[in-house]
Structure formats: C-alpha cells, structure tokens
Amino acid sequence: MTHSKNIKHTIIVLFTKLFLHGFALLSLKNIHRIGGLFGWLLSMTSNRHHFVTTTNVQICFPEMDEKQQQQLIKNSLIETGKTATEISAMWTWSKEKLYQSIKSVKGEELLQQALKNNKGVILAAPHLGNWELLGHYLAGKYPTTCMYQKPKISQLDSIIRNGRQRLGVKLVPTDNQGIRSMLKSIKNNEVVCILPDQEPSEGNGVFAPFFGIQAYSMILISRFAKKTGATVLSIYGKRLKNGEGYEVVFKPLDKICEGSLEESVAYLNSEMEKCIDDIPEQYQWSYKRFRKQPEIKDKRITGKDFYHP
C-alpha cells in the first residue's frame, strides 16, 4: 500500500514539474485561455468544484434569480481554471516579467503612509483574483512575511516553497512559531500578509457573518491589530480581461480595532465581502467556507447539510 502511494506521489510531483515549466513558456493570455477552458469543462460536468461552488453561490446570493446564479457559477469555475494554470507563471517567471503583468496599482499610498508610523502593516488577502502574485509584488518592494502550510504530499513542499519565496518573501509555519515570527516582523515595521478567509483550527476562531451565513473565522488579524497597533489593509490581485494582466488593489480597514474581538472579526468579514463584490466571479467559491457551523437549537442547518447532496 505504501509503495503504491509513493509511486502515485512521484507521478504527481513529476506532473507538477512538467506543468509548471510547460505552461510558463506560454504568454499570460494563452495561460488564461487554457485555464478558462479547464474551468469551462468543470462547469459542464459533475464534480466537487462544481458542487461546492453551486452550494456557496446559492446560499450567499439568494437575491439572485436562477439564471444569474448559474452565470456566476459558470464564470467562477472558469476563473478557478485560470487560478490553477497561472500558478506556473507565478512560481517561475522572473521578477521583471511578473511586474510587467501588473498594469496598475490602486491604494498603495495607504501602505507607504502606514509604514511611516513604524508600527508595521498587516495585509488581509482573501482568496480573490490572483493571490499568488501578491507575495512576489510585496517582497520586491517591502520586507514581507507570509504564513505557509505544508502540503499533504511532502515531495511537493520544496516546489511550492521555492515558487513562493524565490523573490524574497519570508514564509513561516501556521503554528505558534509562525505567529511569533509574524509578531516580530510587525514590531520591526515590516509587512505581514494573512489569508483572512481560511477556516482556522479549533479554538483560533469565532463565528461571524460572511454573506449572511455564519462562518468560523480567524481571530489572528484582529488580535495582531489590537496588540500591536499596526495598520490593517486589505489587498487583492484583480485579474484583467483577455489575459491583459492584473491590477493590485489596497483598501483601508480603519475600524478593525473598534469594539470586541467578535465585532472586529465581523467587521473584517464585511470588508472582505466588499472586496469580493468588486469581482465576485474571481473569488474561490469552490472552498467549503461554511463547513463548520455553530450549534443551532432546532438543528435545521449545519455545515454538513450545506455540502452534502
């Protein structure tokens, strides 16, 4: 059993290397065209990505009619395909070539001004657009630290690590050691980047509304902000049409330290919603964001109900 598993993992690693180097030879326009085709195929067949995306769109956008929902589902899966294929460029292209793909940047003055306060900057980067691009862009201009969770297939670890940190971003583990490293970076007036919409481990989150549904949400960003006084901004990499490139967008999160921890997390979720509303089709709706649900007295709704046919 172990032998067959090792063979399977070896094949996956080999395929990953071929995929990365093969697609990296293409233009961004063609990378997105092929990715869009993959995504379209996902939208036309029965699969996990299609099912989860459909579930999330239906519960998060009840105001849409069926036609609108189906269009968003299709567009989202097409963008999911692009997310997969553009990794090749993000993990292999030179700094110069990556920067050329960024056609505009909005709100970066918020980051530059915040660094003048000497209290560090926390960037909340949801799974929206091309989040792989952000670490490279930031590390090319500012000392930047991001959290990193090792993949289940250990042989992929070096490939992912090298792809993400090759242009200078510092990767730290998603544990207490990583939290201490991020706090140190903040105190050194550096930039830390955190994905705010990933379900945290037990005891490291609270339930807060996300598109009107209770979602188990991380408290890390709110705690960091309250503890250090660091400026918190949102950031996302907007994918432009027809493979033309990207737009990096920064937005302020001025009220993150107001109220209780629960109120701070709810505010963070609401601000992430505003970012997503800009390009809803580019959000990762294929992620089981509502898998964990609070205890409900009448037991009518649970995360299991959401994601089981």
N, C-alpha and C positions, 0 to 999 in steps of 0.2 A: 504493500500500500504506500509506504514511504517512498519507495523507489519510483513508482508511477507518478507520485505527487512531485518529486524532484524533476522528473522529465517534463511534466506539464509546466512547472515554473521556469525551467530552462527555455522551453519553447516560447513562453510569454515574454521573457527577457529578450530573446533574440528578435522576436517580432517587434517589440517596443523599440529596439535599436534601429531596425530596418525602417520602421515607421517614422521615427524622428528624423533620421538622416535623409530618407527619401522625400518626405514632404517638405523638408527645409530647403530643398533645391527649387521649389516652386515659388512663384510670386504670391503675395498675400491674397490677391484677387482669386487665384486658382485654388489656393488653400481653402478659402471660404466657399468657393463654388463646390468643391468636392465635399467639404464638411456639410454644406447645405443639402447636398444630395443624400448624404448619410442620414441627416436629420429628417428629410422628407420621407425616406424609407421607414424610419422609426414611426412617423406619423401615420403611415399607411398599413402598419402591421400591429399585431397584438404583442406587446412586450412590457416589461416592468416600467421602463421610462415613460411609455405612453400612458400606462395605467395611473402611475403616481402623478404625472403632470395633469392628467384629466381630473383626478380627485382634487388636487390642490387648486386648480383654476375654478372648479365648480364651487368649492366651499369658500374661496377667497373673493370671488367676483359674482355673488348671487344676483347683483343688479343687472348683469349682462344677460341678454337672451341667448338661446342655444347656439344660434349662428355665430354670434360674437365670441362666445366661449370656444367653439370649435376652431375659429380662426386663430384665436390666441394660443390654443393648444398646438395647432399645426406650426405656427410661427415660432413658438417656444422650442419645439423639438428641432426645427431647422437650425435655430441658434445654438441648441445643445450640440448638434453635429459640428458646427463651426468652432465651438469651445474645445471640442476634442482634437480637431485637426490643427488648430492654430498653436497648440502646445509645442509642436515641432519647431515653429519659428521662435517661440518664447524661450525655449531651452537650448537653442543652438545658434541663433543669429547673433551677429556682432552687436556691440553697443550702438555703433553708428547706424546700422541698418534698423535696429529696433527704434531708435529715436526718430529716424526718418518716417516711420509708420505713424508717429504721433503728430497729427495735423493741427491740433490746438489744445490748449490747457486753460481751464477756467477756474479761477479762485485760488491759484497758488500763492497769491499775495497773502492770503489768510495764514498759510503755513509759515511763510517767511517772516511775517509780523509776529506770529506766536513764538518763534524761536528767539526773538529779541527779548522775550520775558524771562528767558533762562530757566523755565520750568518744564521743558520737554513738550512733546506733542504726541498725542495718541490719535491714530487714524483708524476709523471704523470702516472696514472694506467689505461690504456684503458680497455674496456670490452673484454679482451683477456684471454683465459685459465680460471683459477680459481682465480678470483679477490677477492672472499670472504676470501680466505686463507691469503691474504697479510696483512690485518689489524692485524690478530692474530700473524702472524710471526713478524711483525714490533713491535707491542706493547709488545711482550715478551722480546725485547732487547733494545727498544728506546722509549722515551715519544712520543706518536703518536696521531695525531688528524685527523679525517676524517669527511667529511660532510655527513649529513643524512637527507633524505627527508621522511616525514611520509607517510605511505601507505594510500590509499583511504579508506580502511576498518580500522577504528580506533582500533578495537579489536586486530588487528594483530601487533599493534605498540610495545607493551611490548614484544611479542615473538621475533620480529626482533631485537629490541634494546638489549634484553638480549643475544641473539645469537651472536650479533656483538661486544658487548662491555664487555663481561664476562671475557676476558683475559687482559683487561686493556686499550684498545683503547678508546680515548675520542671522542664522537660523538657530532657534533654541527649542528644546523639547516642550511638549504640552504637559508639564508637571511642575512641582514646586520649584525645582531648579530653574526651569524656564521662566517662571513667574518672578523669581529673584533676579534673574538676568534682565528681564524687561524693566523691572523697577529701577535697577542700576542704570540702565540706558536712559530712562526718563530723567533720573536725577542728574545725569551727565548732559542734560539738554539735547537729547537725541530724539529720533523719530521711532516710534513703535507702531506696527501695523497689525491689527487683530480682525479676524473674521467674526462679526457680531451675531451672525445668524446660524451658527453651528450649534447643535444641541449639546450643552455641557454635560459633564459627568454628574452623577448623583451628588447632591449637596453643594454644587457650584452654580446653581441657577435658581431662578424664581419663575413662576408663571406670570406671563404678561400678554396682553392682546397683540396679535400680529394679523393684520387684515381681518380683525373682528373675531379671531379664533385664539383661544388660549394656547400659548406656545411656551415650552420650557426654555427660558432664555438666560444667557450668561450674565453674570454679575461682575465679571472681571473688569470690563471697561469702566463701569460706574465706580467700582471700588478704587481702581487706579486713579481716576479723576479726583475723587473726594480725598484720597490720601495724599496726592502729590500736588494738586492744583494745576496739573498740566492742561493745556488747551486740547480739546477734543474736536476733531473734524471728521466728516465722512468723506470717502473718496471712492470713485469707481471709474473704470475704463470703458467708455461708451464705444461700441463697435459701429463704425460708419457704414453706410450702404455701399454695395457693389465692391467690397474689398478695398475701399479707398484708404482705410487706416483707422485711427482711433482718436477719441477726444477724452482727455483726462479731466475729471471734474472734482473739485473740492467744495464742500459746503460746511457752514458752521453748525456746531451743536452747542449753542450757548447755554442751554438750560440743563445740561447733564448733571450738574451738581446741586440742583434745586430739589428740595423735598426728600422723602425717604429713599432708601435703596430701591424699593419696589417701584416708586414713582419715576425714579431715574431710568430704570430699565424699560418701563412702559414708554417713556419719552424717547429713548433710543430706538425702540421698535417703530414708533410712529414716524420718526425721521427717516428710518430705513425704508419705510413704505413710500415716503415722498421721493426718495431716490429711484425706487423701483417703478413708480408711476411715470417717470420720465421715459423709461424703455422697458415696459413690463414683459415683453417677449424675450428680453435678454436675461431675465432672472432664472436661476436654477430651480424651476418648479418640479424637476424630477427628484428633488431631495425630500425625504419624509420628515418635513419640518414639524408636523403635529403628531408624531408617533406617540409621544408621552403626553398624557392629559391628566388634569387634577381629578381627584375623587369627586364624583358627582352623585348626589343622593339618589336620584332616580335611575342612574346607570344607563341612561338612554344613549349617551355619546361617549365614546372612548377612542383613543388613537387607533386601537385595533379595528374599530368599525370604519374609520376613515380609509385604511389601507388594505382591507380585505374585501374581495368581491362578495 
